Amino acid sequence: MRSGSFRWRSVVFTVVCSILIAFALARVLPVPAEQVGSVFYDIWGEVITSTVAGMRVQVPLSAISPRLREAVIAVEDERFYKHPGIDPIGIVRALVRNLRAGRVVEGGSTITQQLAKNMFLSPERTLGRKAAELLLTFYLELKFSKDEILERYLNLVYLGHGAYGVEAGARLYFGKSARDVSLGEAAILAGLIRGPFYYSPYRNAQAALDRREVVLDRMVSAGFITRAQAKAAAREPLELAGLGTRETRAAPYFIDLVMEEVLRRLGDGGNLLYSGGLKVYTTLDMSMQRAAEKAFAKGLDALTPQPPAQPVVQPQGALVAIDPTCGHVRALIGGRSFRETQFNRATQAKRQPGSAFKPFFYAAALDSGFTAATTLTCEPLTFWSDGTPYTPTDYGEFEYHYRGLTLREALVVSCNVVSVQLANIIGPEKGAEYARRLGITSPLRPHLSLVLGTSEVSPLEMAAAFAPFANGGKRVEPMFVVSVKDRHGRELLRNQPRVTQALDPRTAFIITDILRQVISKWGTAASIADKVTRPAAGKTGSTQDYADAWFVGYTPDLVCSVYVGYDDPATPLGKSGGAAAAPIWADFINDALAGRPPTAFQRPAGVVSREICNDTGYLATPFCPNTRWEVFKAEAVPTETCPWHGGTAPVTTGQARHRSRTGV
């Protein structure tokens, strides 16, 4: 009886195991015979570009430098020749290293496991796929020798920019065969395996060099080279073959950001992007991108010395355009030539924005009891900041106005002295808080000078942070990818707009109403006043000694940030934001929105208009010779009339008069 029961259990166990194995193997997909590049589409379905179909050059193991083989083994699977395909010791070692680093710095998969995934499996992360990986790993170890496994792996591994295998990688990066690479070059190629996009020396040379040192250290630990050899290899200059026309594509800086997101989200090392036939639907509007490139080239060419003195033509710059209703990035330029430099200034260049930062503080002031009619005096004042005396001055021929300016006028003419006074009253921390609330993500130093834009930010951040002024106070997160589908039409990822109310709609409207005057004959962007024929607002920015120039402007339909400057911060541009950046913005906006009817900024409930004295900022009397209409929050309308022209307000002087009616 017991014997029969045992046999029955054995049969059940065998059947169950067979079902599990069959289920696992059912998830196994052969490597496609034809490698198909992925296609990127703009928001209207227009093809932007496609990835280069995979380039692979098959070579025998003997044609691969021994140093390259050792580098790969050291960093990917140090015990490759000692384990049967699965390495428990390696898994534990990787776990310890990851725990020490506080992040994933090493995987536990062996070279054989990686080969099984590259040869047979889809990129899905399921239990069935993991089971299939284990079965195929043992199959490969039984069928092939270690050298045969290594040869196949080195010919299949993805190394970025469409290059599969170390021969294709060596040619792409160094213009030579895999048998001829130096020790330093071998370490760079081996280091690419973990993250071809992130460690590509074409995209981030410093990251590639840092990764090279990691590989060299592992080679020393594994006993492949000496410490002296590692130090010598780490000193090798990085000499790249150049991408040439290989990566010439439409909207290259934008597509780079899209690829980075897709790689991060799908996590397959780039195989799907370059040979999986993906359909990537983006937020870009190609008509706007073309308008941006045209305006950008025209503006930068006008600022370029002839002939250019540097290998990378200077000055450089960036342009980012965002739909303020949803955060979709409609156009993006990260430099003058992607072929010359892959450094993306739209996201990677952190520069001081100058006076373009002021609206964040003025928004905070409007929520702290100030109004657009509040008056502060522009005169010599010294503040103590971190124990150091600080005396702000204005740019231009005259350092001070020596009179009172309303907050409206101070922002329109970009008065530094009034702005620093304002920051001193509300506190620099308050201004920093508002900047972060609206979309600035870079670290901010909460000093008084922060109101003058002395903390470094990116053009993408500035475009995003101005969106709430355009859309009624809603913060929008910049978005590059709408969705990604595989070659069979299955959706692999989808993004939804992230929109949150970050600012009182009335505050956003009043700031916009003020910034509309910047683009007028009275403002710092007077140079484009006659070029912009639709409702628009914006702010210029010029840094110390006119080193960099900014203009961040918007309509109800589009926000655009433009930055112009030299890559070397020590080389000043010598032009203001109104002279260098604003014309690019105006040309872009006119072209990008051509054919669209002008849209007005909508006044929200709770905003009222009152006639005020232009000299004092109080409610006008019949005797005020110079009046204008001002917008206020309903609860912040002044209650007193102009004391200079027969009104009810007490006649006082200096700062006491101006503060007495602000309530702060």
C-alpha positions in Angstrom: 0.0 0.0 0.0 2.8 2.4 0.9 4.6 1.5 -2.3 1.6 2.3 -4.4 1.1 5.6 -2.5 4.7 6.5 -3.1 4.5 5.8 -6.9 1.3 7.9 -7.1 3.0 10.8 -5.4 6.0 10.5 -7.7 3.7 10.6 -10.7 1.9 13.7 -9.4 5.2 15.4 -8.6 6.5 14.6 -12.1 3.4 15.9 -13.7 3.4 19.1 -11.7 7.1 19.7 -12.4 6.5 19.1 -16.1 3.6 21.6 -16.1 5.7 24.2 -14.4 8.6 23.6 -16.8 6.2 23.7 -19.8 4.7 26.9 -18.4 8.2 28.5 -18.0 9.4 27.4 -21.5 6.1 28.8 -23.0 7.4 32.2 -22.0 10.6 31.7 -24.0 10.8 33.7 -27.1 13.6 33.3 -29.7 15.7 36.3 -30.6 14.0 38.0 -33.5 15.6 37.1 -36.8 15.1 40.7 -37.9 16.1 43.5 -35.7 13.7 46.4 -36.0 14.5 49.9 -34.7 12.0 51.8 -32.6 10.0 54.7 -33.9 9.3 58.0 -32.1 6.2 60.0 -32.8 5.2 63.6 -32.0 1.9 64.5 -30.3 0.2 64.6 -33.7 1.5 61.2 -34.9 4.3 62.6 -37.1 7.4 60.5 -37.1 10.2 62.3 -35.4 13.0 59.7 -35.9 13.8 56.1 -35.3 16.6 54.3 -33.5 19.4 52.8 -35.6 18.7 49.0 -36.1 21.3 47.0 -34.1 24.8 46.9 -35.5 26.6 43.6 -34.7 29.9 42.2 -35.9 30.5 38.6 -35.0 34.1 37.7 -34.0 35.7 34.6 -32.4 37.0 34.8 -28.9 40.6 34.8 -30.1 39.9 38.1 -31.9 38.9 39.8 -28.6 41.6 41.4 -26.5 42.4 39.3 -23.4 42.2 42.5 -21.3 38.7 43.1 -22.6 37.6 39.6 -21.7 39.1 40.0 -18.2 37.5 43.3 -17.7 34.1 41.9 -18.5 34.5 38.9 -16.3 35.9 41.1 -13.4 32.9 43.5 -13.4 30.1 41.2 -14.5 30.9 37.7 -13.1 34.2 37.3 -11.3 33.7 33.6 -10.6 32.6 32.8 -14.2 35.0 29.9 -14.7 34.2 28.4 -11.2 30.4 28.2 -11.0 27.9 26.0 -12.8 25.9 28.9 -14.2 24.3 30.1 -11.0 26.6 31.6 -8.4 25.3 31.8 -4.8 28.5 33.4 -3.6 28.2 36.1 -6.3 24.6 36.8 -5.3 25.6 37.2 -1.6 28.6 39.4 -2.6 26.4 41.6 -4.8 23.8 41.9 -1.9 26.5 43.0 0.5 27.9 45.6 -1.9 24.5 47.0 -2.6 23.7 47.2 1.1 27.0 49.1 1.8 26.4 51.5 -1.1 22.7 52.0 -0.1 21.7 51.4 -3.8 22.0 48.8 -6.5 25.6 48.9 -7.7 26.0 45.3 -8.7 23.7 42.6 -10.0 23.7 39.0 -9.1 23.2 37.5 -12.5 26.0 35.5 -14.0 27.3 35.9 -17.6 25.5 32.6 -18.5 22.2 33.9 -17.0 22.6 37.2 -19.0 23.3 35.2 -22.1 20.1 33.2 -21.6 18.1 36.4 -21.3 19.8 38.0 -24.3 19.4 34.9 -26.6 15.9 33.6 -25.7 13.8 35.7 -23.4 11.4 38.6 -23.6 12.1 41.6 -21.2 9.0 40.9 -19.1 9.6 40.5 -15.4 7.6 37.5 -14.3 8.0 34.4 -12.3 7.6 32.3 -15.4 10.4 34.2 -17.1 12.7 33.8 -14.1 12.1 30.1 -14.1 12.8 29.9 -17.8 16.0 31.8 -17.3 17.2 29.3 -14.7 16.4 26.3 -17.0 18.1 27.9 -20.0 21.1 28.8 -17.9 21.7 25.1 -17.0 21.0 24.2 -20.6 23.7 26.5 -21.9 26.2 25.3 -19.3 25.6 21.7 -20.3 25.7 22.3 -24.0 28.6 24.7 -24.3 32.1 25.2 -22.8 32.8 28.2 -20.7 34.8 29.8 -23.6 31.9 29.2 -26.0 29.5 30.9 -23.6 31.8 33.8 -23.1 32.3 34.2 -26.9 28.5 34.2 -27.5 28.0 36.7 -24.6 30.6 39.1 -25.9 29.1 39.1 -29.3 25.5 39.7 -28.1 25.9 42.2 -25.2 24.4 45.6 -25.8 26.9 48.5 -25.5 24.7 51.5 -26.6 24.0 53.6 -29.6 22.8 50.5 -31.5 26.0 48.5 -31.0 25.7 44.9 -30.1 28.8 43.0 -29.2 32.3 44.2 -28.2 33.6 44.4 -31.8 30.8 46.8 -32.8 31.3 48.6 -29.5 35.1 49.0 -30.0 34.5 50.4 -33.5 31.8 52.7 -32.4 33.6 54.3 -29.5 37.3 54.0 -30.4 37.4 53.3 -34.1 39.4 50.1 -33.7 38.9 46.4 -33.4 38.2 44.6 -30.2 41.6 42.9 -30.4 43.4 46.3 -30.3 41.7 48.2 -27.4 43.9 49.4 -24.6 43.4 48.4 -21.0 41.6 51.7 -20.3 39.4 51.3 -23.4 38.6 47.7 -22.4 37.5 49.0 -19.0 35.2 51.6 -20.5 33.6 49.0 -22.8 33.1 46.6 -19.9 31.7 49.3 -17.8 29.0 50.1 -20.4 27.3 46.7 -19.9 25.5 47.8 -16.7 24.1 50.9 -18.3 24.9 51.7 -21.9 22.9 54.9 -21.9 24.1 56.3 -18.7 27.8 55.4 -19.1 28.2 56.3 -22.8 31.2 58.6 -23.0 29.4 60.4 -25.8 26.7 61.4 -23.4 28.5 61.7 -20.1 32.3 61.5 -20.3 32.8 61.9 -16.6 30.4 59.1 -15.8 32.2 56.8 -18.2 35.6 57.7 -16.6 34.2 57.0 -13.1 32.9 53.7 -14.3 36.2 52.9 -15.8 37.9 53.2 -12.4 35.3 50.8 -10.9 36.1 48.2 -13.5 39.9 48.7 -13.1 39.5 48.2 -9.3 37.5 45.0 -9.9 40.3 43.8 -12.2 42.9 44.4 -9.5 40.7 42.6 -6.9 40.3 39.6 -9.3 44.0 39.4 -9.8 44.0 40.2 -13.5 46.1 43.4 -13.3 48.3 45.1 -10.7 47.5 48.4 -8.9 50.1 50.1 -10.9 48.6 49.0 -14.2 45.2 50.2 -13.0 46.6 53.6 -12.2 48.3 53.9 -15.6 45.1 52.9 -17.4 43.0 55.4 -15.4 45.3 58.1 -16.7 44.7 57.2 -20.3 43.1 60.2 -22.2 39.6 59.6 -23.5 39.9 59.6 -27.3 36.6 58.8 -29.0 36.1 58.0 -32.7 33.0 60.3 -32.9 29.5 59.5 -33.8 29.7 61.3 -37.1 26.3 61.2 -38.8 25.3 58.1 -36.9 23.3 59.9 -34.3 22.0 62.8 -36.6 18.3 62.9 -36.0 15.5 65.3 -35.5 15.1 66.9 -32.0 18.2 65.0 -30.7 18.3 66.6 -27.2 14.6 65.9 -26.7 14.9 62.3 -28.0 17.8 61.7 -25.6 15.6 62.6 -22.7 12.8 60.3 -24.0 15.2 57.4 -24.4 16.5 58.0 -20.9 13.0 57.8 -19.5 12.1 54.7 -21.5 15.3 52.9 -20.5 14.7 53.8 -16.9 11.1 52.6 -16.9 11.6 49.4 -19.0 15.0 48.6 -17.6 16.2 46.3 -20.4 19.5 48.0 -21.1 18.5 49.3 -24.5 17.7 46.1 -26.4 14.1 47.0 -26.9 14.8 50.5 -27.9 17.3 49.6 -30.6 15.9 46.3 -31.9 12.5 45.7 -30.3 10.4 47.7 -32.8 8.8 49.9 -30.1 6.4 52.7 -30.9 7.2 55.7 -28.6 4.6 58.4 -28.5 6.0 61.7 -27.2 4.7 65.1 -26.2 6.8 66.9 -28.8 5.2 69.1 -31.5 7.4 68.9 -34.5 6.1 72.1 -36.0 7.0 73.9 -32.8 10.3 72.2 -32.7 11.2 73.4 -36.1 10.1 76.9 -35.2 12.4 76.7 -32.1 15.4 75.5 -34.1 14.9 78.3 -36.6 14.6 81.0 -34.0 17.5 79.6 -31.9 19.9 79.3 -34.8 19.1 82.9 -36.0 19.5 84.3 -32.5 22.8 82.5 -31.7 24.3 83.1 -35.1 23.9 86.9 -34.5 25.8 86.6 -31.2 28.7 84.4 -32.6 32.1 85.9 -33.3 33.3 85.2 -36.9 35.0 82.9 -37.3 34.3 80.9 -34.1 37.3 80.5 -31.9 36.4 77.3 -30.1 35.9 73.7 -31.3 32.4 73.8 -29.8 30.9 76.9 -31.2 30.1 79.5 -28.6 28.0 81.0 -27.2 25.6 78.1 -26.4 22.1 78.1 -25.0 18.9 76.2 -24.6 15.2 76.6 -25.3 12.3 74.8 -23.6 8.6 75.2 -24.5 5.9 73.6 -22.3 2.1 73.5 -22.7 1.0 75.1 -19.4 -2.3 73.2 -19.3 -0.7 69.7 -19.0 3.1 70.0 -18.8 3.7 68.5 -22.2 7.1 69.5 -23.5 6.4 70.8 -27.0 9.9 71.9 -28.1 13.4 71.5 -26.6 16.9 72.5 -27.7 19.9 71.7 -25.5 22.6 73.2 -27.7 23.6 74.4 -31.1 24.8 71.0 -32.4 24.2 67.6 -31.0 27.1 66.3 -33.1 29.5 68.7 -31.5 28.3 68.3 -27.9 25.7 66.0 -26.4 25.7 68.1 -23.2 22.0 69.0 -22.8 21.9 72.6 -21.5 18.1 72.5 -21.2 18.4 70.1 -18.3 22.1 69.8 -17.3 23.3 73.4 -17.5 22.6 74.9 -14.1 23.1 78.7 -14.3 22.0 81.7 -12.3 18.7 83.0 -13.9 19.3 86.6 -12.7 16.2 88.8 -12.5 14.0 86.1 -14.2 13.8 84.7 -10.7 12.1 87.8 -9.2 8.5 86.9 -10.0 8.6 84.0 -7.4 9.3 86.6 -4.7 6.7 89.0 -5.9 4.1 86.3 -5.9 5.0 85.5 -2.3 4.7 89.2 -1.5 1.2 89.4 -3.1 0.2 86.6 -0.8 1.7 88.3 2.2 -0.3 91.6 2.2 1.5 93.5 -0.5 -0.2 94.7 -3.7 1.0 95.7 -7.1 0.6 99.3 -6.0 2.7 99.0 -2.8 5.5 101.5 -3.0 9.1 101.1 -1.8 11.9 103.6 -2.3 14.9 102.8 -4.5 17.8 104.4 -2.7 21.1 103.3 -1.1 20.4 100.7 1.6 22.7 98.3 3.3 21.5 95.0 4.6 23.3 92.4 6.8 23.3 89.0 5.3 25.1 86.2 7.1 27.1 88.7 9.0 28.2 90.5 5.8 27.0 94.0 4.7 25.2 93.9 1.4 24.3 97.0 -0.6 22.3 96.2 -3.8 22.4 98.4 -6.8 20.6 98.5 -10.2 22.3 97.7 -13.5 22.8 100.4 -16.1 24.0 104.0 -16.0 22.2 104.9 -12.7 22.5 102.7 -9.6 19.4 104.1 -7.9 16.1 105.8 -8.9 16.0 107.9 -5.7 12.2 107.8 -5.6 9.4 105.5 -4.7 8.5 102.6 -7.1 5.3 100.6 -7.0 5.9 96.8 -7.0 4.5 96.8 -10.5 7.0 99.3 -11.8 9.9 97.7 -9.9 9.2 94.3 -11.5 8.7 95.8 -15.0 11.9 97.8 -14.9 13.7 95.1 -12.9 14.7 97.2 -9.9 17.2 95.3 -7.8 17.1 97.6 -4.8 13.3 97.4 -4.3 13.4 93.6 -4.9 16.0 93.1 -2.2 13.9 95.3 0.2 11.0 93.1 -0.6 13.0 89.9 0.0 14.2 91.4 3.3 10.6 92.1 4.5 9.0 88.7 3.5 12.2 86.7 4.1 14.3 84.9 1.5 13.0 81.6 2.8 9.5 82.6 1.8 10.7 83.4 -1.8 12.5 80.1 -2.0 9.4 78.2 -0.7 7.3 79.8 -3.5 9.9 79.0 -6.2 10.0 75.3 -5.1 6.2 75.2 -4.9 5.9 76.4 -8.4 8.4 74.0 -10.0 12.0 74.8 -9.1 13.7 71.6 -8.0 17.4 72.6 -7.7 18.8 73.5 -4.3 18.3 77.1 -3.4 20.4 79.3 -1.1 18.0 81.4 0.9 20.1 84.6 1.0 18.7 88.1 0.3 20.4 87.9 -3.1 18.3 84.9 -4.1 15.6 87.3 -5.3 18.2 88.4 -7.9 18.6 84.8 -9.1 21.9 83.8 -7.5 21.1 80.1 -7.2 21.6 77.9 -10.2 18.7 76.4 -12.0 18.0 74.8 -15.4 16.0 76.2 -18.3 13.6 73.3 -18.0 12.9 74.2 -14.4 12.3 77.9 -15.2 9.8 77.0 -18.0 7.9 74.7 -15.6 7.9 77.2 -12.7 6.4 79.9 -14.9 3.6 77.7 -16.0 1.5 78.5 -12.9 1.5 82.2 -13.9 0.1 81.2 -17.3 -2.6 78.7 -16.2 -4.2 80.1 -13.1 -1.8 78.9 -10.5 -1.5 75.2 -11.3 1.9 73.4 -11.1 2.5 71.0 -14.0 5.3 68.4 -14.1 7.2 68.4 -17.4 6.3 65.4 -19.4 8.1 63.9 -22.4 6.5 60.5 -23.0 2.8 59.8 -23.5 3.0 56.1 -24.0 5.1 53.2 -25.3 3.9 50.2 -27.2 5.7 47.1 -28.3 5.7 45.7 -31.9 2.5 43.8 -31.1 0.7 46.9 -30.0 0.8 46.0 -26.3 1.1 49.1 -24.1 4.3 48.9 -22.0 3.9 52.3 -20.2 1.7 55.3 -20.1 2.0 58.7 -18.4 -0.7 61.0 -17.2 -0.4 64.8 -16.7 0.3 65.7 -13.1 -1.4 69.0 -12.3 -1.8 70.5 -8.8 -3.0 73.9 -7.6 0.1 75.6 -6.2 -0.8 79.3 -6.3 -3.8 81.5 -5.7 -5.3 82.1 -9.2 -5.6 85.8 -8.4 -1.9 86.0 -7.5 -1.1 84.3 -10.8 -3.2 86.7 -12.7 -1.8 89.8 -11.1 1.8 88.6 -11.7 0.9 88.0 -15.3 -0.7 91.4 -15.6 2.5 93.0 -14.3 4.8 90.8 -16.6 2.7 91.8 -19.6 4.3 95.3 -19.2 7.8 93.8 -19.4 7.1 93.3 -23.1 6.3 97.0 -23.7 8.2 100.2 -24.3 8.5 100.6 -20.5 9.9 97.2 -19.8 13.2 95.4 -20.0 12.0 93.5 -23.1 11.1 96.6 -25.0 13.2 95.3 -27.9 10.4 92.8 -28.8 7.4 95.0 -27.9 6.5 95.5 -31.5 7.2 91.9 -32.5 4.7 90.2 -30.2 1.1 90.9 -31.3 -0.8 88.5 -29.0 -1.3 88.6 -25.2 2.0 87.6 -23.7 4.0 88.1 -20.5 7.6 87.4 -19.5 10.7 88.3 -17.5 14.2 89.1 -18.6 17.2 87.8 -16.6 20.8 89.1 -16.8 23.5 87.8 -14.5 26.5 89.6 -13.0 28.6 91.4 -15.7 26.1 90.2 -18.3 27.6 86.7 -18.2 24.3 84.9 -19.1 21.1 86.1 -20.6 17.6 84.7 -20.0 14.0 85.3 -21.1 11.1 83.3 -19.7 7.8 84.2 -21.3 4.4 82.8 -21.9 1.0 83.1 -23.5 -2.1 81.2 -22.2 -1.1 78.4 -24.7 2.7 78.1 -24.3 5.5 78.8 -21.8 9.0 79.1 -23.2 12.3 79.6 -21.4 15.4 80.8 -23.4 18.9 80.8 -22.0 22.1 82.1 -23.8 25.6 82.0 -22.5 29.1 80.6 -22.8 29.8 77.1 -21.5 32.7 78.6 -19.6 31.0 80.8 -16.9 34.1 83.0 -16.8 33.4 84.2 -20.3 30.7 86.9 -20.3 28.1 87.0 -23.0 28.1 90.8 -22.8 24.4 91.1 -23.6 21.3 91.5 -21.5 18.4 89.1 -21.4 16.3 91.6 -23.3 18.9 91.9 -26.1 20.1 88.3 -26.4 17.3 85.9 -25.3 14.1 87.8 -25.7 14.4 88.1 -29.6 14.8 84.3 -29.8 11.7 83.9 -27.7 9.7 86.3 -29.8 10.6 84.7 -33.1 9.8 81.3 -31.7 6.4 82.3 -30.2 5.3 84.1 -33.4 6.2 81.1 -35.6 5.1 78.4 -33.2 1.6 79.9 -32.7 1.2 81.2 -36.2 -2.3 80.5 -37.4 -3.7 80.2 -33.9 -6.1 83.0 -32.8 -4.7 85.1 -29.9 -6.0 83.9 -26.5 -6.5 86.3 -23.5 -5.4 85.6 -20.0 -8.6 85.0 -18.0 -9.3 87.2 -15.0 -10.4 85.0 -12.1 -13.1 85.9 -9.6 -12.0 88.1 -6.8 -9.8 90.4 -8.8 -11.0 94.0 -9.2 -9.6 97.2 -10.8 -9.3 100.6 -9.2 -7.9 103.9 -10.4 -4.8 104.9 -8.5 -2.3 107.8 -8.4 0.7 106.8 -10.4 2.9 108.9 -8.1 1.9 107.5 -4.8 0.0 104.2 -5.4 -3.0 105.3 -3.4 -6.5 105.6 -4.7 -6.7 108.5 -7.1 -8.4 111.8 -6.2 -10.0 114.1 -8.8 -6.8 116.2 -8.5 -4.2 113.5 -9.2 -2.5 114.6 -12.5 -1.1 111.1 -13.4 -3.4 108.1 -12.8 -3.8 104.6 -14.0 -5.9 101.5 -13.3 -4.4 98.8 -11.1 -5.6 95.2 -10.4 -6.1 94.1 -6.8 -7.4 91.1 -4.9 -10.8 92.2 -3.7 -9.8 92.2 0.0 -6.6 94.1 -0.6 -8.0 97.2 -2.4 -6.5 100.4 -0.8 -9.0 102.3 1.3 -7.2 105.6 1.5 -6.9 108.3 -1.2 -3.7 110.0 -2.4 -2.4 112.4 0.3 -0.3 114.4 -2.2 -3.4 115.5 -4.1 -6.1 116.2 -1.5 -6.7 112.6 -0.3 -7.3 111.1 3.1 -4.1 109.2 3.7 -1.7 110.7 6.2 1.2 112.6 4.6 4.4 110.7 5.6 7.8 110.3 4.0 10.2 107.5 3.2 9.7 103.9 4.2 7.3 104.6 6.9 4.8 106.0 4.4 5.2 103.1 2.1 5.0 100.4 4.7 2.1 102.0 6.6 -0.5 100.9 4.0 0.9 97.5 3.1 0.0 95.9 6.4 3.4 94.2 6.7 
